[in-house]
């Protein structure tokens, strides 16, 4: 992608140099482009979302940037009306498996703040100079600028949604000093931190019983049925629960345990976070967004899949299905092995026993959560008597856990998807279903498809599609690169509990 001031973010079907397309998006206030690119106005020195109603300048006064960091680096400040820094993230970083996609996922996960740019480069297997060049070419900003923009957004969230002191917020957001914190907030938002807090209090913002409460934006439409239904139907007792209309779960974070409550609302997901260390806010938000696939572009996905006459009626009936993912790919992989060839209820029971025996206890004053899911290292050293399952699956589980614990297998946020698939496939007892399930829900591969899944095969047969795995796999080639989403539409035709949100206060 070019780095001049009229560059645009990639979007399926939109050439990189199609400035007219971006002008049309701005003039029509098309919210689908929010997060794909940012529009800056040279006369006001403000940058906005494409959908911002305040953007009405002449074309010659507009500049387009592929990231908020690039706009900030060019000297533009964020619009107070549309709050472009709070846009949904670019769907590119969810679907791209190249070095830039991997880099952006790691930056969103807070790696630069924790390990610096050298640590980021080391995780990716590239030099710092190579990472810098890739990001400047694609996003118009390097890793430090991108991390700075993220720190500014984290600071804003804490200023507006917590009662922390400004010095505590500066430290929690990753700023080296209170002066740098104040200067950055003023530069990016044209308001001091105290002015941001006053505006938030005037709107009714603030904390609730020590929780950090915020809104997670997404691109419409969003179908919550299979998204929350799946998470609740497969919830492990003690680690996850459905309570008073919200999915709640524990989080393993660098600074200590956390608890999150997520509930679908009109135009956003309400997120309540309880953190041991507020410095984990950025990573917690990133993982919650990944869990709910909130940075997806459902209109682009559905438009491609609806070209298939079999899928079109399903999409028209309930568009905007997301892929229910995970906050921890290693946890998902262990759960996938536990779930091999057993019912959802049996998998929950067996995983619950593992959690009770090996999970780290947590305190949950607002609900019934009791443990973190055990780490791979803990599972690797487990007493086999604690695993009430067939010997072959027990060996597979321990072998997977050891591969994860020793670093032989990398399923981390910035991992190489191709290498991860190969590593999984090379472990004894890991077959196509497990690999594709982990790729779809753990890695976030939008084109994963577990063709051997019994539920998918039954759904396919009910729709007149081939029911055998090989034939179904061939038929799905037309759905690339969105087969993970096609799988959600197929599963939605079944009566399984994963397709509906529970009714009632608890489940």
One Martini backbone bead per residue (centre of mass of N, CA, C, O) as a GRO file, in nm:
protein
  507
    1UNK     BB    1   0.097   0.035   0.021
    2UNK     BB    2   0.078   0.347   0.004
    3UNK     BB    3   0.216   0.665   0.173
    4UNK     BB    4   0.050   0.876   0.087
    5UNK     BB    5  -0.211   1.106   0.162
    6UNK     BB    6  -0.415   0.928  -0.049
    7UNK     BB    7  -0.443   0.684   0.092
    8UNK     BB    8  -0.589   0.355   0.129
    9UNK     BB    9  -0.762   0.113   0.253
   10UNK     BB   10  -0.825  -0.201   0.239
   11UNK     BB   11  -1.082  -0.350   0.030
   12UNK     BB   12  -1.291  -0.549  -0.096
   13UNK     BB   13  -1.278  -0.435  -0.432
   14UNK     BB   14  -1.057  -0.207  -0.354
   15UNK     BB   15  -0.838  -0.014  -0.463
   16UNK     BB   16  -0.571   0.155  -0.336
   17UNK     BB   17  -0.610   0.417  -0.559
   18UNK     BB   18  -0.926   0.477  -0.485
   19UNK     BB   19  -1.024   0.782  -0.406
   20UNK     BB   20  -1.321   0.797  -0.495
   21UNK     BB   21  -1.425   0.581  -0.298
   22UNK     BB   22  -1.361   0.748  -0.041
   23UNK     BB   23  -1.531   0.992  -0.109
   24UNK     BB   24  -1.800   0.840  -0.120
   25UNK     BB   25  -1.793   0.737   0.170
   26UNK     BB   26  -1.794   1.018   0.303
   27UNK     BB   27  -2.049   1.144   0.158
   28UNK     BB   28  -2.232   0.885   0.269
   29UNK     BB   29  -2.156   0.790   0.551
   30UNK     BB   30  -1.999   0.507   0.558
   31UNK     BB   31  -1.967   0.279   0.820
   32UNK     BB   32  -1.810   0.040   0.684
   33UNK     BB   33  -1.527   0.220   0.682
   34UNK     BB   34  -1.479   0.205   0.965
   35UNK     BB   35  -1.126   0.144   1.015
   36UNK     BB   36  -1.008   0.134   0.724
   37UNK     BB   37  -1.015   0.454   0.736
   38UNK     BB   38  -0.900   0.803   0.734
   39UNK     BB   39  -1.013   1.143   0.761
   40UNK     BB   40  -0.860   1.451   0.672
   41UNK     BB   41  -0.845   1.809   0.752
   42UNK     BB   42  -0.654   2.082   0.666
   43UNK     BB   43  -0.820   2.327   0.793
   44UNK     BB   44  -0.858   2.179   1.096
   45UNK     BB   45  -0.674   1.930   1.184
   46UNK     BB   46  -0.879   1.683   1.144
   47UNK     BB   47  -0.981   1.350   1.227
   48UNK     BB   48  -1.197   1.086   1.086
   49UNK     BB   49  -1.451   0.922   1.009
   50UNK     BB   50  -1.631   0.851   0.730
   51UNK     BB   51  -1.922   0.893   0.899
   52UNK     BB   52  -1.890   1.180   0.970
   53UNK     BB   53  -2.103   1.464   0.987
   54UNK     BB   54  -1.859   1.691   0.988
   55UNK     BB   55  -1.778   1.607   0.695
   56UNK     BB   56  -1.766   1.894   0.437
   57UNK     BB   57  -1.539   1.920   0.244
   58UNK     BB   58  -1.329   1.950   0.011
   59UNK     BB   59  -1.136   1.736  -0.159
   60UNK     BB   60  -0.864   1.907  -0.140
   61UNK     BB   61  -0.890   1.886   0.200
   62UNK     BB   62  -0.838   1.583   0.181
   63UNK     BB   63  -0.712   1.305   0.378
   64UNK     BB   64  -0.579   0.969   0.363
   65UNK     BB   65  -0.566   0.703   0.614
   66UNK     BB   66  -0.479   0.374   0.739
   67UNK     BB   67  -0.434   0.527   1.024
   68UNK     BB   68  -0.436   0.694   1.316
   69UNK     BB   69  -0.129   0.723   1.344
   70UNK     BB   70  -0.080   0.866   1.073
   71UNK     BB   71  -0.254   1.114   1.136
   72UNK     BB   72  -0.104   1.200   1.392
   73UNK     BB   73   0.183   1.220   1.258
   74UNK     BB   74   0.062   1.459   1.060
   75UNK     BB   75  -0.105   1.657   1.284
   76UNK     BB   76  -0.371   1.525   1.370
   77UNK     BB   77  -0.681   1.535   1.534
   78UNK     BB   78  -0.936   1.418   1.705
   79UNK     BB   79  -1.258   1.390   1.688
   80UNK     BB   80  -1.516   1.474   1.917
   81UNK     BB   81  -1.764   1.340   1.775
   82UNK     BB   82  -1.661   1.044   1.640
   83UNK     BB   83  -1.419   0.903   1.756
   84UNK     BB   84  -1.191   0.739   1.577
   85UNK     BB   85  -1.032   0.572   1.802
   86UNK     BB   86  -1.325   0.396   1.845
   87UNK     BB   87  -1.314   0.221   1.620
   88UNK     BB   88  -1.323  -0.033   1.454
   89UNK     BB   89  -1.125  -0.253   1.348
   90UNK     BB   90  -0.949  -0.380   1.109
   91UNK     BB   91  -1.016  -0.668   0.927
   92UNK     BB   92  -0.730  -0.737   0.821
   93UNK     BB   93  -0.603  -0.844   1.101
   94UNK     BB   94  -0.784  -1.106   1.096
   95UNK     BB   95  -0.717  -1.229   0.785
   96UNK     BB   96  -0.417  -1.183   0.792
   97UNK     BB   97  -0.102  -1.392   0.764
   98UNK     BB   98   0.101  -1.189   0.753
   99UNK     BB   99   0.326  -0.979   0.894
  100UNK     BB  100   0.126  -0.744   0.937
  101UNK     BB  101  -0.102  -0.896   1.072
  102UNK     BB  102   0.070  -1.008   1.306
  103UNK     BB  103   0.169  -0.736   1.412
  104UNK     BB  104  -0.111  -0.608   1.479
  105UNK     BB  105  -0.196  -0.821   1.684
  106UNK     BB  106   0.040  -0.768   1.882
  107UNK     BB  107  -0.008  -0.471   1.936
  108UNK     BB  108  -0.300  -0.513   2.046
  109UNK     BB  109  -0.163  -0.709   2.279
  110UNK     BB  110   0.092  -0.525   2.401
  111UNK     BB  111   0.395  -0.591   2.318
  112UNK     BB  112   0.542  -0.316   2.300
  113UNK     BB  113   0.494  -0.235   2.599
  114UNK     BB  114   0.639  -0.500   2.719
  115UNK     BB  115   0.898  -0.551   2.479
  116UNK     BB  116   0.911  -0.390   2.247
  117UNK     BB  117   1.031  -0.390   1.930
  118UNK     BB  118   1.234  -0.624   1.961
  119UNK     BB  119   1.020  -0.823   2.070
  120UNK     BB  120   0.840  -0.817   1.824
  121UNK     BB  121   1.049  -0.913   1.615
  122UNK     BB  122   1.123  -1.181   1.754
  123UNK     BB  123   0.839  -1.312   1.730
  124UNK     BB  124   0.853  -1.288   1.398
  125UNK     BB  125   1.155  -1.315   1.271
  126UNK     BB  126   1.254  -1.014   1.253
  127UNK     BB  127   1.362  -0.716   1.199
  128UNK     BB  128   1.319  -0.398   1.285
  129UNK     BB  129   1.348  -0.282   1.000
  130UNK     BB  130   1.138  -0.463   0.861
  131UNK     BB  131   0.894  -0.381   1.030
  132UNK     BB  132   0.906  -0.082   0.969
  133UNK     BB  133   0.874  -0.103   0.662
  134UNK     BB  134   0.602  -0.250   0.647
  135UNK     BB  135   0.432  -0.039   0.808
  136UNK     BB  136   0.491   0.212   0.640
  137UNK     BB  137   0.377   0.100   0.374
  138UNK     BB  138   0.079   0.026   0.489
  139UNK     BB  139   0.032   0.265   0.748
  140UNK     BB  140   0.232   0.522   0.789
  141UNK     BB  141   0.352   0.360   1.048
  142UNK     BB  142   0.508   0.264   1.316
  143UNK     BB  143   0.514   0.083   1.607
  144UNK     BB  144   0.530   0.329   1.801
  145UNK     BB  145   0.290   0.490   1.684
  146UNK     BB  146   0.079   0.267   1.720
  147UNK     BB  147   0.118   0.237   2.027
  148UNK     BB  148   0.055   0.531   2.098
  149UNK     BB  149  -0.237   0.530   1.997
  150UNK     BB  150  -0.323   0.308   2.194
  151UNK     BB  151  -0.253   0.455   2.456
  152UNK     BB  152  -0.446   0.690   2.416
  153UNK     BB  153  -0.704   0.516   2.420
  154UNK     BB  154  -0.662   0.392   2.697
  155UNK     BB  155  -0.658   0.657   2.850
  156UNK     BB  156  -0.942   0.744   2.775
  157UNK     BB  157  -1.094   0.510   2.901
  158UNK     BB  158  -0.990   0.564   3.193
  159UNK     BB  159  -1.078   0.856   3.227
  160UNK     BB  160  -1.395   0.791   3.153
  161UNK     BB  161  -1.417   0.481   3.330
  162UNK     BB  162  -1.262   0.593   3.588
  163UNK     BB  163  -1.115   0.677   3.928
  164UNK     BB  164  -0.844   0.725   3.855
  165UNK     BB  165  -0.563   0.864   3.859
  166UNK     BB  166  -0.355   1.015   3.639
  167UNK     BB  167  -0.098   0.862   3.723
  168UNK     BB  168  -0.222   0.578   3.702
  169UNK     BB  169  -0.304   0.600   3.405
  170UNK     BB  170  -0.029   0.647   3.283
  171UNK     BB  171   0.083   0.372   3.374
  172UNK     BB  172  -0.144   0.185   3.255
  173UNK     BB  173  -0.096   0.297   2.946
  174UNK     BB  174   0.242   0.325   2.919
  175UNK     BB  175   0.366   0.576   3.033
  176UNK     BB  176   0.666   0.724   3.142
  177UNK     BB  177   0.494   0.991   3.203
  178UNK     BB  178   0.284   1.245   3.290
  179UNK     BB  179   0.376   1.437   3.068
  180UNK     BB  180   0.337   1.250   2.824
  181UNK     BB  181   0.042   1.202   2.875
  182UNK     BB  182  -0.059   1.495   2.854
  183UNK     BB  183   0.057   1.560   2.572
  184UNK     BB  184  -0.084   1.333   2.412
  185UNK     BB  185  -0.378   1.397   2.476
  186UNK     BB  186  -0.374   1.685   2.364
  187UNK     BB  187  -0.278   1.613   2.074
  188UNK     BB  188  -0.508   1.401   2.000
  189UNK     BB  189  -0.781   1.555   2.156
  190UNK     BB  190  -0.770   1.863   2.248
  191UNK     BB  191  -0.747   1.760   2.553
  192UNK     BB  192  -0.741   1.723   2.867
  193UNK     BB  193  -0.783   1.487   3.097
  194UNK     BB  194  -0.982   1.654   3.273
  195UNK     BB  195  -1.172   1.728   3.037
  196UNK     BB  196  -1.252   1.442   2.964
  197UNK     BB  197  -1.383   1.376   3.239
  198UNK     BB  198  -1.597   1.596   3.243
  199UNK     BB  199  -1.745   1.499   2.986
  200UNK     BB  200  -1.814   1.216   3.091
  201UNK     BB  201  -1.979   1.303   3.342
  202UNK     BB  202  -2.193   1.460   3.174
  203UNK     BB  203  -2.277   1.172   3.025
  204UNK     BB  204  -2.254   0.939   3.263
  205UNK     BB  205  -1.994   0.841   3.340
  206UNK     BB  206  -1.798   0.568   3.482
  207UNK     BB  207  -1.830   0.368   3.758
  208UNK     BB  208  -1.892   0.014   3.878
  209UNK     BB  209  -1.791  -0.130   4.145
  210UNK     BB  210  -1.484  -0.106   4.012
  211UNK     BB  211  -1.555  -0.106   3.726
  212UNK     BB  212  -1.493  -0.125   3.381
  213UNK     BB  213  -1.692   0.065   3.155
  214UNK     BB  214  -1.772  -0.026   2.812
  215UNK     BB  215  -1.767   0.008   2.459
  216UNK     BB  216  -1.801  -0.222   2.184
  217UNK     BB  217  -1.754  -0.187   1.868
  218UNK     BB  218  -1.931  -0.244   1.548
  219UNK     BB  219  -2.030  -0.391   1.256
  220UNK     BB  220  -2.292  -0.396   1.074
  221UNK     BB  221  -2.421  -0.671   1.140
  222UNK     BB  222  -2.542  -0.857   1.441
  223UNK     BB  223  -2.552  -1.199   1.545
  224UNK     BB  224  -2.594  -1.327   1.874
  225UNK     BB  225  -2.687  -1.621   1.889
  226UNK     BB  226  -2.424  -1.792   1.813
  227UNK     BB  227  -2.216  -1.636   1.972
  228UNK     BB  228  -2.338  -1.663   2.266
  229UNK     BB  229  -2.452  -1.948   2.250
  230UNK     BB  230  -2.182  -2.097   2.226
  231UNK     BB  231  -2.042  -1.993   2.483
  232UNK     BB  232  -2.262  -2.106   2.676
  233UNK     BB  233  -2.287  -2.409   2.584
  234UNK     BB  234  -1.950  -2.439   2.640
  235UNK     BB  235  -1.928  -2.372   2.927
  236UNK     BB  236  -1.713  -2.363   3.200
  237UNK     BB  237  -1.720  -2.429   3.507
  238UNK     BB  238  -1.582  -2.131   3.669
  239UNK     BB  239  -1.501  -1.975   3.388
  240UNK     BB  240  -1.808  -1.971   3.294
  241UNK     BB  241  -2.108  -1.756   3.236
  242UNK     BB  242  -2.464  -1.689   3.269
  243UNK     BB  243  -2.563  -1.350   3.369
  244UNK     BB  244  -2.791  -1.127   3.335
  245UNK     BB  245  -2.736  -1.116   3.009
  246UNK     BB  246  -2.430  -1.235   3.046
  247UNK     BB  247  -2.107  -1.300   2.954
  248UNK     BB  248  -1.877  -1.475   3.165
  249UNK     BB  249  -1.513  -1.446   3.243
  250UNK     BB  250  -1.197  -1.546   3.272
  251UNK     BB  251  -0.858  -1.397   3.286
  252UNK     BB  252  -0.534  -1.427   3.154
  253UNK     BB  253  -0.292  -1.198   3.272
  254UNK     BB  254   0.004  -1.043   3.327
  255UNK     BB  255  -0.112  -0.895   3.613
  256UNK     BB  256  -0.353  -1.098   3.632
  257UNK     BB  257  -0.656  -1.156   3.704
  258UNK     BB  258  -0.971  -1.156   3.521
  259UNK     BB  259  -1.301  -1.004   3.453
  260UNK     BB  260  -1.574  -1.055   3.221
  261UNK     BB  261  -1.857  -0.871   3.081
  262UNK     BB  262  -2.091  -0.963   2.811
  263UNK     BB  263  -2.329  -0.759   2.619
  264UNK     BB  264  -2.574  -0.714   2.395
  265UNK     BB  265  -2.634  -0.427   2.196
  266UNK     BB  266  -2.716  -0.137   2.037
  267UNK     BB  267  -2.415  -0.107   1.855
  268UNK     BB  268  -2.301  -0.278   2.107
  269UNK     BB  269  -2.080  -0.395   2.365
  270UNK     BB  270  -2.095  -0.462   2.686
  271UNK     BB  271  -1.817  -0.385   2.912
  272UNK     BB  272  -1.694  -0.555   3.207
  273UNK     BB  273  -1.405  -0.483   3.411
  274UNK     BB  274  -1.185  -0.685   3.618
  275UNK     BB  275  -0.864  -0.588   3.747
  276UNK     BB  276  -0.555  -0.632   3.887
  277UNK     BB  277  -0.431  -0.462   3.632
  278UNK     BB  278  -0.465  -0.177   3.440
  279UNK     BB  279  -0.237  -0.251   3.225
  280UNK     BB  280  -0.449  -0.478   3.095
  281UNK     BB  281  -0.663  -0.334   2.919
  282UNK     BB  282  -0.574  -0.365   2.626
  283UNK     BB  283  -0.561  -0.678   2.620
  284UNK     BB  284  -0.854  -0.727   2.710
  285UNK     BB  285  -0.995  -0.589   2.475
  286UNK     BB  286  -0.864  -0.749   2.248
  287UNK     BB  287  -0.973  -1.031   2.345
  288UNK     BB  288  -1.275  -0.960   2.333
  289UNK     BB  289  -1.286  -0.893   2.034
  290UNK     BB  290  -1.186  -1.170   1.940
  291UNK     BB  291  -1.402  -1.349   2.068
  292UNK     BB  292  -1.643  -1.173   1.898
  293UNK     BB  293  -1.554  -1.067   1.619
  294UNK     BB  294  -1.571  -0.728   1.597
  295UNK     BB  295  -1.375  -0.672   1.323
  296UNK     BB  296  -1.565  -0.748   1.128
  297UNK     BB  297  -1.713  -0.766   0.781
  298UNK     BB  298  -2.025  -0.867   0.717
  299UNK     BB  299  -2.094  -0.753   0.437
  300UNK     BB  300  -1.858  -0.877   0.283
  301UNK     BB  301  -1.909  -1.169   0.359
  302UNK     BB  302  -2.211  -1.199   0.277
  303UNK     BB  303  -2.180  -1.118  -0.021
  304UNK     BB  304  -2.013  -1.365  -0.100
  305UNK     BB  305  -2.194  -1.603   0.014
  306UNK     BB  306  -2.469  -1.513  -0.141
  307UNK     BB  307  -2.383  -1.644  -0.420
  308UNK     BB  308  -2.501  -1.885  -0.280
  309UNK     BB  309  -2.811  -2.041  -0.294
  310UNK     BB  310  -2.786  -2.188  -0.016
  311UNK     BB  311  -2.696  -1.935   0.170
  312UNK     BB  312  -2.877  -1.688   0.114
  313UNK     BB  313  -3.128  -1.748   0.301
  314UNK     BB  314  -2.963  -1.751   0.566
  315UNK     BB  315  -2.860  -1.457   0.545
  316UNK     BB  316  -3.135  -1.310   0.518
  317UNK     BB  317  -3.245  -1.406   0.797
  318UNK     BB  318  -2.932  -1.384   0.955
  319UNK     BB  319  -2.722  -1.156   0.959
  320UNK     BB  320  -2.394  -1.131   1.101
  321UNK     BB  321  -2.218  -1.368   1.153
  322UNK     BB  322  -2.002  -1.491   1.382
  323UNK     BB  323  -1.703  -1.611   1.528
  324UNK     BB  324  -1.651  -1.802   1.792
  325UNK     BB  325  -1.390  -1.762   2.001
  326UNK     BB  326  -1.101  -1.646   2.189
  327UNK     BB  327  -0.864  -1.556   2.458
  328UNK     BB  328  -0.712  -1.854   2.420
  329UNK     BB  329  -0.559  -2.080   2.219
  330UNK     BB  330  -0.461  -2.292   2.420
  331UNK     BB  331  -0.728  -2.345   2.552
  332UNK     BB  332  -0.881  -2.427   2.295
  333UNK     BB  333  -0.704  -2.672   2.227
  334UNK     BB  334  -0.762  -2.835   2.482
  335UNK     BB  335  -1.072  -2.837   2.443
  336UNK     BB  336  -1.074  -2.982   2.170
  337UNK     BB  337  -0.960  -3.250   2.274
  338UNK     BB  338  -1.175  -3.304   2.487
  339UNK     BB  339  -1.409  -3.290   2.244
  340UNK     BB  340  -1.346  -3.552   2.125
  341UNK     BB  341  -1.609  -3.756   2.056
  342UNK     BB  342  -1.809  -3.567   2.223
  343UNK     BB  343  -2.019  -3.407   2.394
  344UNK     BB  344  -2.080  -3.104   2.519
  345UNK     BB  345  -2.141  -3.200   2.809
  346UNK     BB  346  -1.888  -3.380   2.845
  347UNK     BB  347  -1.677  -3.160   2.794
  348UNK     BB  348  -1.758  -2.981   3.030
  349UNK     BB  349  -1.710  -3.184   3.255
  350UNK     BB  350  -1.410  -3.247   3.200
  351UNK     BB  351  -1.309  -2.954   3.209
  352UNK     BB  352  -1.413  -2.894   3.495
  353UNK     BB  353  -1.228  -3.099   3.638
  354UNK     BB  354  -0.962  -2.969   3.549
  355UNK     BB  355  -1.011  -2.692   3.678
  356UNK     BB  356  -1.050  -2.783   3.974
  357UNK     BB  357  -0.760  -2.919   3.991
  358UNK     BB  358  -0.570  -2.675   3.820
  359UNK     BB  359  -0.690  -2.415   3.873
  360UNK     BB  360  -0.689  -2.081   3.943
  361UNK     BB  361  -0.803  -1.902   4.182
  362UNK     BB  362  -1.088  -1.676   4.212
  363UNK     BB  363  -1.245  -1.364   4.263
  364UNK     BB  364  -1.623  -1.315   4.258
  365UNK     BB  365  -1.841  -1.068   4.362
  366UNK     BB  366  -2.051  -1.078   4.086
  367UNK     BB  367  -2.038  -1.409   4.099
  368UNK     BB  368  -1.949  -1.770   3.992
  369UNK     BB  369  -1.648  -1.749   3.963
  370UNK     BB  370  -1.330  -1.953   4.035
  371UNK     BB  371  -1.140  -1.988   3.763
  372UNK     BB  372  -0.875  -2.056   3.583
  373UNK     BB  373  -0.749  -2.179   3.322
  374UNK     BB  374  -0.519  -2.395   3.271
  375UNK     BB  375  -0.216  -2.429   3.186
  376UNK     BB  376  -0.013  -2.609   2.988
  377UNK     BB  377   0.194  -2.679   3.210
  378UNK     BB  378  -0.011  -2.810   3.401
  379UNK     BB  379  -0.119  -3.027   3.204
  380UNK     BB  380   0.155  -3.168   3.138
  381UNK     BB  381   0.172  -3.257   3.471
  382UNK     BB  382  -0.058  -3.441   3.496
  383UNK     BB  383  -0.252  -3.657   3.649
  384UNK     BB  384  -0.406  -3.910   3.486
  385UNK     BB  385  -0.644  -3.944   3.698
  386UNK     BB  386  -0.769  -3.649   3.609
  387UNK     BB  387  -0.838  -3.806   3.321
  388UNK     BB  388  -1.159  -3.904   3.220
  389UNK     BB  389  -1.030  -4.084   2.959
  390UNK     BB  390  -0.906  -4.208   2.706
  391UNK     BB  391  -0.585  -4.289   2.648
  392UNK     BB  392  -0.550  -4.153   2.371
  393UNK     BB  393  -0.653  -3.870   2.461
  394UNK     BB  394  -0.459  -3.830   2.693
  395UNK     BB  395  -0.203  -3.830   2.519
  396UNK     BB  396  -0.283  -3.593   2.341
  397UNK     BB  397  -0.313  -3.378   2.561
  398UNK     BB  398  -0.025  -3.395   2.677
  399UNK     BB  399   0.126  -3.349   2.411
  400UNK     BB  400   0.013  -3.068   2.358
  401UNK     BB  401   0.095  -2.930   2.624
  402UNK     BB  402   0.400  -2.975   2.584
  403UNK     BB  403   0.431  -2.822   2.318
  404UNK     BB  404   0.339  -2.551   2.442
  405UNK     BB  405   0.530  -2.528   2.695
  406UNK     BB  406   0.809  -2.559   2.512
  407UNK     BB  407   0.754  -2.420   2.208
  408UNK     BB  408   0.698  -2.620   1.972
  409UNK     BB  409   0.414  -2.472   1.990
  410UNK     BB  410   0.250  -2.190   1.819
  411UNK     BB  411  -0.063  -1.997   1.925
  412UNK     BB  412  -0.025  -1.713   1.917
  413UNK     BB  413  -0.124  -1.410   1.808
  414UNK     BB  414   0.153  -1.398   1.599
  415UNK     BB  415   0.133  -1.646   1.449
  416UNK     BB  416   0.190  -1.892   1.216
  417UNK     BB  417  -0.055  -2.059   1.062
  418UNK     BB  418   0.098  -2.271   0.899
  419UNK     BB  419   0.279  -2.372   1.130
  420UNK     BB  420   0.050  -2.446   1.325
  421UNK     BB  421  -0.084  -2.659   1.153
  422UNK     BB  422   0.163  -2.842   1.122
  423UNK     BB  423   0.209  -2.888   1.426
  424UNK     BB  424  -0.061  -3.018   1.486
  425UNK     BB  425  -0.050  -3.248   1.265
  426UNK     BB  426   0.220  -3.378   1.415
  427UNK     BB  427   0.036  -3.477   1.635
  428UNK     BB  428  -0.082  -3.711   1.821
  429UNK     BB  429  -0.439  -3.718   1.767
  430UNK     BB  430  -0.439  -3.493   1.537
  431UNK     BB  431  -0.689  -3.395   1.335
  432UNK     BB  432  -0.883  -3.219   1.121
  433UNK     BB  433  -1.091  -3.120   1.325
  434UNK     BB  434  -0.893  -2.995   1.530
  435UNK     BB  435  -0.741  -2.808   1.342
  436UNK     BB  436  -0.990  -2.642   1.238
  437UNK     BB  437  -1.097  -2.551   1.511
  438UNK     BB  438  -0.844  -2.398   1.599
  439UNK     BB  439  -0.823  -2.213   1.352
  440UNK     BB  440  -1.105  -2.079   1.382
  441UNK     BB  441  -1.108  -2.013   1.712
  442UNK     BB  442  -0.799  -1.958   1.783
  443UNK     BB  443  -0.658  -1.806   1.529
  444UNK     BB  444  -0.878  -1.677   1.308
  445UNK     BB  445  -0.939  -1.831   1.052
  446UNK     BB  446  -1.165  -1.757   0.790
  447UNK     BB  447  -1.098  -2.055   0.620
  448UNK     BB  448  -1.194  -2.252   0.806
  449UNK     BB  449  -1.305  -2.619   0.784
  450UNK     BB  450  -1.494  -2.872   0.950
  451UNK     BB  451  -1.593  -3.133   0.756
  452UNK     BB  452  -1.611  -3.363   1.000
  453UNK     BB  453  -1.838  -3.238   1.134
  454UNK     BB  454  -2.140  -3.350   1.229
  455UNK     BB  455  -2.313  -3.093   1.223
  456UNK     BB  456  -2.227  -2.998   0.940
  457UNK     BB  457  -2.309  -3.253   0.784
  458UNK     BB  458  -2.610  -3.242   0.858
  459UNK     BB  459  -2.664  -2.963   0.747
  460UNK     BB  460  -2.577  -3.020   0.457
  461UNK     BB  461  -2.780  -3.247   0.399
  462UNK     BB  462  -3.037  -3.063   0.457
  463UNK     BB  463  -2.937  -2.871   0.195
  464UNK     BB  464  -2.808  -3.069  -0.037
  465UNK     BB  465  -2.531  -3.133   0.044
  466UNK     BB  466  -2.257  -3.277   0.090
  467UNK     BB  467  -2.171  -3.524   0.353
  468UNK     BB  468  -1.898  -3.580   0.278
  469UNK     BB  469  -1.598  -3.450   0.343
  470UNK     BB  470  -1.470  -3.440   0.058
  471UNK     BB  471  -1.714  -3.321  -0.097
  472UNK     BB  472  -1.756  -3.075   0.085
  473UNK     BB  473  -1.479  -2.949   0.046
  474UNK     BB  474  -1.516  -2.895  -0.255
  475UNK     BB  475  -1.778  -2.718  -0.229
  476UNK     BB  476  -1.629  -2.484  -0.046
  477UNK     BB  477  -1.447  -2.326  -0.248
  478UNK     BB  478  -1.663  -2.094  -0.309
  479UNK     BB  479  -1.621  -1.966   0.002
  480UNK     BB  480  -1.375  -1.832  -0.043
  481UNK     BB  481  -1.233  -1.689   0.259
  482UNK     BB  482  -1.532  -1.773   0.440
  483UNK     BB  483  -1.576  -2.064   0.586
  484UNK     BB  484  -1.622  -1.999   0.885
  485UNK     BB  485  -1.894  -1.852   0.826
  486UNK     BB  486  -2.040  -2.077   0.681
  487UNK     BB  487  -2.046  -2.266   0.925
  488UNK     BB  488  -2.247  -2.089   1.089
  489UNK     BB  489  -2.485  -2.117   0.890
  490UNK     BB  490  -2.510  -2.420   0.906
  491UNK     BB  491  -2.545  -2.453   1.219
  492UNK     BB  492  -2.813  -2.271   1.229
  493UNK     BB  493  -3.004  -2.521   1.123
  494UNK     BB  494  -2.995  -2.621   1.398
  495UNK     BB  495  -3.108  -2.718   1.745
  496UNK     BB  496  -2.880  -2.627   1.895
  497UNK     BB  497  -2.773  -2.437   2.168
  498UNK     BB  498  -2.560  -2.260   2.005
  499UNK     BB  499  -2.819  -2.086   1.860
  500UNK     BB  500  -2.890  -1.971   2.160
  501UNK     BB  501  -3.000  -1.760   2.395
  502UNK     BB  502  -3.062  -1.756   2.702
  503UNK     BB  503  -3.331  -1.779   2.929
  504UNK     BB  504  -3.254  -1.588   3.187
  505UNK     BB  505  -3.034  -1.511   3.449
  506UNK     BB  506  -2.927  -1.815   3.438
  507UNK     BB  507  -2.677  -2.106   3.322
   0.00000   0.00000   0.00000
